[in-house]
Amino acid sequence: MLFATARELLGNVARHARATRLRVALRDTGTAVILEVQDDGVGLDPGLLSGRLAEGHIGLASQRTRVEALGGTMELLPVERGTRVRVTVPVTDRPASSDRAAGAPATEAP
């Protein structure tokens, strides 16, 4: 689900933001996984997301619905320029023998 949400957010940046910089962060807090995507583009009106699904635009609005169905949140956060979206999804099933400490990256790149 987070992959699909990240893909939608990144696609929106590519299609609409006219951004020159993009930052993506994925963090495991131990109780939740947090995805943040921020760009320096034209920005997005925070009130826009709520009405998009009703208008038939299903991208971000449908991702928000999926996130909320898992008990999570999707927030549009204020930034000086561009858009910053934070998606927080609670972790409900974590193996008791997890070797990865809370706060460690969910995956590590070479």
N, CA and C atoms as an extended XYZ file, in Angstrom:
330
Properties=species:S:1:pos:R:3:atomname:S:1:resname:S:1:resid:I:1 pbc="F F F"
N         0.823       -1.180        0.000 N   MET     1
C         0.000        0.000        0.000 CA  MET     1
C         0.875        1.254        0.000 C   MET     1
N         1.953        1.269        0.793 N   LEU     2
C         2.833        2.440        0.787 CA  LEU     2
C         3.518        2.612       -0.564 C   LEU     2
N         3.840        1.503       -1.219 N   PHE     3
C         4.447        1.604       -2.545 CA  PHE     3
C         3.495        2.295       -3.516 C   PHE     3
N         2.238        1.893       -3.517 N   ALA     4
C         1.250        2.508       -4.413 CA  ALA     4
C         1.063        3.987       -4.090 C   ALA     4
N         1.066        4.327       -2.817 N   THR     5
C         0.919        5.724       -2.416 CA  THR     5
C         2.132        6.529       -2.855 C   THR     5
N         3.327        5.987       -2.642 N   ALA     6
C         4.544        6.674       -3.076 CA  ALA     6
C         4.544        6.865       -4.588 C   ALA     6
N         4.136        5.833       -5.317 N   ARG     7
C         4.081        5.925       -6.781 CA  ARG     7
C         3.124        7.029       -7.216 C   ARG     7
N         1.967        7.125       -6.573 N   GLU     8
C         0.997        8.169       -6.906 CA  GLU     8
C         1.556        9.554       -6.598 C   GLU     8
N         2.185        9.704       -5.442 N   LEU     9
C         2.760       10.998       -5.070 CA  LEU     9
C         3.863       11.412       -6.040 C   LEU     9
N         4.746       10.484       -6.376 N   LEU    10
C         5.840       10.797       -7.300 CA  LEU    10
C         5.320       11.089       -8.700 C   LEU    10
N         4.301       10.354       -9.123 N   GLY    11
C         3.688       10.625      -10.424 CA  GLY    11
C         3.073       12.012      -10.479 C   GLY    11
N         2.440       12.423       -9.387 N   ASN    12
C         1.854       13.764       -9.338 CA  ASN    12
C         2.922       14.842       -9.404 C   ASN    12
N         4.048       14.610       -8.743 N   VAL    13
C         5.151       15.571       -8.829 CA  VAL    13
C         5.602       15.682      -10.282 C   VAL    13
N         5.806       14.544      -10.935 N   ALA    14
C         6.273       14.543      -12.326 CA  ALA    14
C         5.276       15.206      -13.270 C   ALA    14
N         3.976       14.975      -13.054 N   ARG    15
C         2.954       15.502      -13.962 CA  ARG    15
C         2.562       16.949      -13.700 C   ARG    15
N         2.575       17.366      -12.436 N   HIS    16
C         1.943       18.641      -12.109 CA  HIS    16
C         2.823       19.679      -11.420 C   HIS    16
N         3.847       19.276      -10.707 N   ALA    17
C         4.517       20.189       -9.782 CA  ALA    17
C         5.491       21.168      -10.428 C   ALA    17
N         6.043       20.814      -11.581 N   ARG    18
C         7.103       21.632      -12.181 CA  ARG    18
C         8.232       21.864      -11.170 C   ARG    18
N         8.571       20.812      -10.461 N   ALA    19
C         9.586       20.879       -9.408 CA  ALA    19
C        10.986       20.682       -9.972 C   ALA    19
N        11.961       21.265       -9.285 N   THR    20
C        13.366       21.036       -9.620 CA  THR    20
C        14.041       20.153       -8.574 C   THR    20
N        13.408       20.020       -7.407 N   ARG    21
C        13.949       19.179       -6.335 CA  ARG    21
C        12.829       18.337       -5.738 C   ARG    21
N        13.197       17.134       -5.326 N   LEU    22
C        12.251       16.201       -4.729 CA  LEU    22
C        12.968       15.462       -3.601 C   LEU    22
N        12.298       15.331       -2.465 N   ARG    23
C        12.856       14.590       -1.330 CA  ARG    23
C        11.855       13.523       -0.917 C   ARG    23
N        12.334       12.287       -0.786 N   VAL    24
C        11.499       11.173       -0.346 CA  VAL    24
C        12.162       10.564        0.887 C   VAL    24
N        11.382       10.378        1.942 N   ALA    25
C        11.901        9.762        3.168 CA  ALA    25
C        10.928        8.687        3.626 C   ALA    25
N        11.478        7.572        4.084 N   LEU    26
C        10.688        6.475        4.628 CA  LEU    26
C        11.309        6.120        5.972 C   LEU    26
N        10.486        6.161        7.022 N   ARG    27
C        10.998        5.964        8.376 CA  ARG    27
C        10.102        5.006        9.144 C   ARG    27
N        10.734        4.134        9.915 N   ASP    28
C        10.032        3.202       10.799 CA  ASP    28
C        10.248        3.688       12.224 C   ASP    28
N         9.173        4.078       12.913 N   THR    29
C         9.289        4.576       14.285 CA  THR    29
C         9.131        3.473       15.320 C   THR    29
N         8.810        2.281       14.879 N   GLY    30
C         8.532        1.187       15.790 CA  GLY    30
C         7.040        0.960       15.954 C   GLY    30
N         6.263        2.020       15.905 N   THR    31
C         4.805        1.903       15.999 CA  THR    31
C         4.114        2.309       14.707 C   THR    31
N         4.856        2.960       13.816 N   ALA    32
C         4.287        3.410       12.540 CA  ALA    32
C         5.391        3.493       11.496 C   ALA    32
N         4.968        3.446       10.238 N   VAL    33
C         5.864        3.718        9.120 CA  VAL    33
C         5.421        5.049        8.540 C   VAL    33
N         6.392        5.943        8.337 N   ILE    34
C         6.092        7.286        7.854 CA  ILE    34
C         6.774        7.491        6.511 C   ILE    34
N         5.993        7.878        5.518 N   LEU    35
C         6.477        8.225        4.190 CA  LEU    35
C         6.289        9.722        4.018 C   LEU    35
N         7.350       10.425        3.647 N   GLU    36
C         7.228       11.854        3.349 CA  GLU    36
C         7.770       12.123        1.958 C   GLU    36
N         7.017       12.897        1.203 N   VAL    37
C         7.426       13.332       -0.129 CA  VAL    37
C         7.293       14.843       -0.153 C   VAL    37
N         8.378       15.526       -0.525 N   GLN    38
C         8.359       16.986       -0.590 CA  GLN    38
C         9.016       17.439       -1.882 C   GLN    38
N         8.395       18.431       -2.521 N   ASP    39
C         8.964       19.004       -3.734 CA  ASP    39
C         8.991       20.521       -3.605 C   ASP    39
N         9.682       21.165       -4.543 N   ASP    40
C         9.761       22.626       -4.545 CA  ASP    40
C         8.973       23.221       -5.713 C   ASP    40
N         7.925       22.536       -6.116 N   GLY    41
C         7.139       22.957       -7.277 CA  GLY    41
C         6.094       24.012       -6.970 C   GLY    41
N         5.028       23.994       -7.752 N   VAL    42
C         3.999       25.034       -7.681 CA  VAL    42
C         3.087       24.898       -6.472 C   VAL    42
N         3.098       23.774       -5.808 N   GLY    43
C         2.298       23.599       -4.596 CA  GLY    43
C         0.920       23.034       -4.876 C   GLY    43
N         0.264       22.618       -3.800 N   LEU    44
C        -1.060       22.014       -3.872 CA  LEU    44
C        -1.884       22.584       -2.738 C   LEU    44
N        -3.070       23.036       -3.050 N   ASP    45
C        -3.979       23.585       -2.051 CA  ASP    45
C        -4.412       22.468       -1.104 C   ASP    45
N        -4.152       22.603        0.221 N   PRO    46
C        -4.535       21.552        1.170 CA  PRO    46
C        -6.022       21.219        1.148 C   PRO    46
N        -6.881       22.164        0.842 N   GLY    47
C        -8.311       21.902        0.783 CA  GLY    47
C        -8.715       21.112       -0.443 C   GLY    47
N        -7.839       21.030       -1.412 N   LEU    48
C        -8.132       20.350       -2.668 CA  LEU    48
C        -8.305       18.847       -2.491 C   LEU    48
N        -7.496       18.229       -1.648 N   LEU    49
C        -7.492       16.774       -1.523 CA  LEU    49
C        -8.843       16.230       -1.085 C   LEU    49
N        -9.500       16.911       -0.176 N   SER    50
C       -10.782       16.417        0.345 CA  SER    50
C       -11.850       16.295       -0.731 C   SER    50
N       -11.896       17.225       -1.661 N   GLY    51
C       -12.947       17.212       -2.661 CA  GLY    51
C       -12.636       16.452       -3.932 C   GLY    51
N       -11.404       15.998       -4.102 N   ARG    52
C       -11.003       15.373       -5.368 CA  ARG    52
C       -11.754       14.074       -5.665 C   ARG    52
N       -11.957       13.241       -4.659 N   LEU    53
C       -12.631       11.965       -4.886 CA  LEU    53
C       -14.062       12.188       -5.349 C   LEU    53
N       -14.746       13.137       -4.738 N   ALA    54
C       -16.131       13.433       -5.117 CA  ALA    54
C       -16.218       13.931       -6.554 C   ALA    54
N       -15.164       14.573       -7.031 N   GLU    55
C       -15.140       15.098       -8.399 CA  GLU    55
C       -14.728       14.045       -9.422 C   GLU    55
N       -14.402       12.848       -8.971 N   GLY    56
C       -14.004       11.799       -9.900 CA  GLY    56
C       -12.507       11.670      -10.091 C   GLY    56
N       -11.712       12.512       -9.418 N   HIS    57
C       -10.254       12.393       -9.467 CA  HIS    57
C        -9.862       11.414       -8.376 C   HIS    57
N        -9.365       10.259       -8.774 N   ILE    58
C        -9.204        9.201       -7.781 CA  ILE    58
C        -7.777        8.982       -7.311 C   ILE    58
N        -6.795        9.650       -7.868 N   GLY    59
C        -5.393        9.413       -7.510 CA  GLY    59
C        -5.098        9.576       -6.033 C   GLY    59
N        -4.782       10.797       -5.616 N   LEU    60
C        -4.444       11.049       -4.217 CA  LEU    60
C        -5.603       10.758       -3.280 C   LEU    60
N        -6.801       11.086       -3.704 N   ALA    61
C        -7.964       10.870       -2.840 CA  ALA    61
C        -8.163        9.390       -2.539 C   ALA    61
N        -7.986        8.538       -3.536 N   SER    62
C        -8.162        7.107       -3.284 CA  SER    62
C        -7.032        6.563       -2.417 C   SER    62
N        -5.825        7.084       -2.597 N   GLN    63
C        -4.721        6.656       -1.739 CA  GLN    63
C        -4.989        7.064       -0.292 C   GLN    63
N        -5.516        8.255       -0.113 N   ARG    64
C        -5.854        8.711        1.239 CA  ARG    64
C        -6.912        7.798        1.868 C   ARG    64
N        -7.904        7.408        1.085 N   THR    65
C        -8.940        6.501        1.581 CA  THR    65
C        -8.326        5.171        2.011 C   THR    65
N        -7.388        4.650        1.232 N   ARG    66
C        -6.722        3.384        1.574 CA  ARG    66
C        -5.886        3.516        2.845 C   ARG    66
N        -5.175        4.628        2.955 N   VAL    67
C        -4.359        4.875        4.146 CA  VAL    67
C        -5.250        4.938        5.387 C   VAL    67
N        -6.351        5.665        5.281 N   GLU    68
C        -7.267        5.806        6.419 CA  GLU    68
C        -7.925        4.476        6.784 C   GLU    68
N        -8.159        3.610        5.801 N   ALA    69
C        -8.743        2.292        6.073 CA  ALA    69
C        -7.810        1.434        6.932 C   ALA    69
N        -6.518        1.727        6.889 N   LEU    70
C        -5.538        1.010        7.702 CA  LEU    70
C        -5.278        1.711        9.032 C   LEU    70
N        -6.053        2.755        9.312 N   GLY    71
C        -5.865        3.502       10.551 CA  GLY    71
C        -4.804        4.571       10.453 C   GLY    71
N        -4.385        4.891        9.240 N   GLY    72
C        -3.332        5.876        9.033 CA  GLY    72
C        -3.858        7.241        8.650 C   GLY    72
N        -2.931        8.132        8.353 N   THR    73
C        -3.275        9.494        7.950 CA  THR    73
C        -2.441        9.914        6.750 C   THR    73
N        -3.005       10.807        5.943 N   MET    74
C        -2.278       11.467        4.868 CA  MET    74
C        -2.467       12.961        5.086 C   MET    74
N        -1.356       13.670        5.302 N   GLU    75
C        -1.424       15.092        5.602 CA  GLU    75
C        -0.681       15.901        4.552 C   GLU    75
N        -1.251       17.022        4.162 N   LEU    76
C        -0.547       18.015        3.366 CA  LEU    76
C        -0.002       19.031        4.356 C   LEU    76
N         1.313       19.148        4.415 N   LEU    77
C         1.956       19.999        5.409 CA  LEU    77
C         2.429       21.303        4.776 C   LEU    77
N         2.407       22.385        5.547 N   PRO    78
C         2.825       23.671        4.995 CA  PRO    78
C         4.330       23.710        4.727 C   PRO    78
N         4.679       24.238        3.581 N   VAL    79
C         6.069       24.507        3.221 CA  VAL    79
C         6.101       25.853        2.524 C   VAL    79
N         7.267       26.485        2.529 N   GLU    80
C         7.385       27.803        1.909 CA  GLU    80
C         7.082       27.748        0.411 C   GLU    80
N         7.596       26.711       -0.239 N   ARG    81
C         7.362       26.548       -1.678 CA  ARG    81
C         7.186       25.071       -1.967 C   ARG    81
N         6.206       24.729       -2.783 N   GLY    82
C         5.999       23.342       -3.164 CA  GLY    82
C         4.967       22.651       -2.310 C   GLY    82
N         5.119       21.343       -2.209 N   THR    83
C         4.171       20.503       -1.480 CA  THR    83
C         4.939       19.507       -0.630 C   THR    83
N         4.427       19.260        0.561 N   ARG    84
C         4.983       18.232        1.446 CA  ARG    84
C         3.825       17.373        1.924 C   ARG    84
N         3.919       16.076        1.662 N   VAL    85
C         2.881       15.133        2.062 CA  VAL    85
C         3.501       14.129        3.028 C   VAL    85
N         2.823       13.920        4.153 N   ARG    86
C         3.259       12.910        5.127 CA  ARG    86
C         2.172       11.850        5.237 C   ARG    86
N         2.571       10.605        5.024 N   VAL    87
C         1.676        9.459        5.164 CA  VAL    87
C         2.176        8.647        6.355 C   VAL    87
N         1.297        8.426        7.321 N   THR    88
C         1.642        7.657        8.513 CA  THR    88
C         0.711        6.456        8.599 C   THR    88
N         1.305        5.272        8.668 N   VAL    89
C         0.525        4.036        8.761 CA  VAL    89
C         1.002        3.275        9.998 C   VAL    89
N         0.077        2.949       10.907 N   PRO    90
C         0.488        2.216       12.106 CA  PRO    90
C         0.955        0.804       11.769 C   PRO    90
N         1.934        0.343       12.524 N   VAL    91
C         2.425       -1.025       12.387 CA  VAL    91
C         1.646       -1.872       13.381 C   VAL    91
N         0.918       -2.848       12.874 N   THR    92
C         0.096       -3.670       13.757 CA  THR    92
C         0.661       -5.062       13.960 C   THR    92
N         1.326       -5.609       12.970 N   ASP    93
C         1.890       -6.957       13.076 CA  ASP    93
C         3.386       -6.878       12.854 C   ASP    93
N         4.141       -6.981       13.920 N   ARG    94
C         5.596       -6.952       13.815 CA  ARG    94
C         6.126       -8.237       14.440 C   ARG    94
N         6.970       -8.970       13.721 N   PRO    95
C         7.532      -10.188       14.296 CA  PRO    95
C         8.262       -9.883       15.602 C   PRO    95
N         8.072      -10.714       16.602 N   ALA    96
C         8.704      -10.507       17.906 CA  ALA    96
C        10.215      -10.574       17.820 C   ALA    96
N        10.747      -11.301       16.849 N   SER    97
C        12.194      -11.469       16.729 CA  SER    97
C        12.801      -10.534       15.695 C   SER    97
N        12.174       -9.403       15.458 N   SER    98
C        12.683       -8.456       14.470 CA  SER    98
C        14.083       -7.999       14.855 C   SER    98
N        15.032       -8.141       13.925 N   ASP    99
C        16.410       -7.729       14.180 CA  ASP    99
C        16.613       -6.240       13.948 C   ASP    99
N        15.676       -5.620       13.273 N   ARG   100
C        15.826       -4.215       12.920 CA  ARG   100
C        15.292       -3.352       14.056 C   ARG   100
N        16.084       -2.409       14.492 N   ALA   101
C        15.672       -1.516       15.575 CA  ALA   101
C        14.693       -0.473       15.056 C   ALA   101
N        13.825       -0.016       15.923 N   ALA   102
C        12.906        1.066       15.561 CA  ALA   102
C        13.722        2.275       15.150 C   ALA   102
N        13.284        2.957       14.127 N   GLY   103
C        13.980        4.125       13.615 CA  GLY   103
C        14.943        3.792       12.496 C   GLY   103
N        15.246        2.521       12.300 N   ALA   104
C        16.147        2.117       11.232 CA  ALA   104
C        15.399        2.148        9.910 C   ALA   104
N        16.122        2.366        8.811 N   PRO   105
C        15.455        2.364        7.506 CA  PRO   105
C        14.768        1.036        7.244 C   PRO   105
N        13.632        1.087        6.553 N   ALA   106
C        12.898       -0.126        6.220 CA  ALA   106
C        13.701       -0.993        5.261 C   ALA   106
N        14.461       -0.375        4.383 N   THR   107
C        15.361       -1.095        3.491 CA  THR   107
C        16.652       -0.311        3.404 C   THR   107
N        17.718       -0.992        3.053 N   GLU   108
C        18.999       -0.318        2.920 CA  GLU   108
C        19.483       -0.458        1.494 C   GLU   108
N        19.932        0.643        0.942 N   ALA   109
C        20.473        0.642       -0.412 CA  ALA   109
C        21.959        0.325       -0.352 C   ALA   109
N        22.500       -0.295       -1.402 N   PRO   110
C        23.938       -0.615       -1.416 CA  PRO   110
C        24.784        0.634       -1.432 C   PRO   110
